[in-house]
């Protein structure tokens, strides 16, 4: 929530090419992922390994 309250762009990439959605999936934080989606997270963004958050979820 701090990212949203600070108005950080929700689809910003980190140094690994991950968005907050990628990280939430990797950490199995479904409640955070739901919040990100409600605030406009783009689940089609691919990270540096060409994976979307959905791709990551399938591999866990």
C-alpha positions as CSV (number, residue, x, y, z in Angstrom):
1,X,0.0,0.0,0.0
2,X,2.9,2.4,0.6
3,X,3.8,2.3,-3.1
4,X,0.2,3.2,-4.0
5,X,-0.1,5.9,-1.3
6,X,3.2,7.4,-2.5
7,X,1.9,7.4,-6.0
8,X,4.8,5.4,-7.3
9,X,4.0,4.2,-10.9
10,X,2.5,0.8,-10.3
11,X,4.1,-0.8,-13.4
12,X,7.6,0.6,-12.7
13,X,10.3,-2.0,-13.4
14,X,13.1,-2.7,-10.9
15,X,16.7,-3.5,-11.9
16,X,15.7,-7.1,-12.7
17,X,12.8,-6.0,-14.9
18,X,10.2,-7.0,-12.4
19,X,7.1,-5.0,-11.5
20,X,5.5,-5.1,-8.1
21,X,3.1,-7.7,-9.6
22,X,6.0,-10.0,-10.5
23,X,7.4,-9.7,-6.9
24,X,3.9,-10.3,-5.3
25,X,3.5,-13.5,-7.3
26,X,7.0,-14.7,-6.5
27,X,6.4,-14.1,-2.8
28,X,2.9,-15.7,-3.0
29,X,1.3,-12.5,-1.7
30,X,-2.1,-12.9,-3.3
31,X,-3.7,-10.1,-1.2
32,X,-1.1,-7.6,-2.4
33,X,-1.5,-8.8,-6.0
34,X,-5.3,-8.2,-5.8
35,X,-4.6,-4.6,-4.6
36,X,-2.1,-4.0,-7.4
37,X,-4.7,-5.3,-10.0
38,X,-7.4,-3.0,-8.5
39,X,-5.0,-0.1,-8.9
40,X,-4.2,-0.8,-12.6
41,X,-1.3,-3.3,-12.6
42,X,-0.5,-4.4,-16.1
43,X,-0.2,-8.2,-15.9
44,X,1.1,-8.4,-19.5
45,X,4.4,-6.8,-18.7
46,X,7.3,-9.2,-19.2
47,X,10.4,-9.1,-17.0
48,X,14.0,-9.6,-18.0
49,X,13.5,-13.3,-18.4
50,X,10.4,-12.6,-20.6
51,X,7.9,-13.8,-18.0
52,X,4.7,-12.2,-17.1
53,X,3.3,-12.5,-13.5
54,X,1.0,-15.2,-14.8
55,X,4.0,-17.1,-16.2
56,X,5.7,-16.9,-12.8
57,X,2.5,-18.1,-11.0
58,X,2.4,-21.2,-13.3
59,X,6.0,-22.1,-12.4
60,X,5.6,-21.9,-8.6
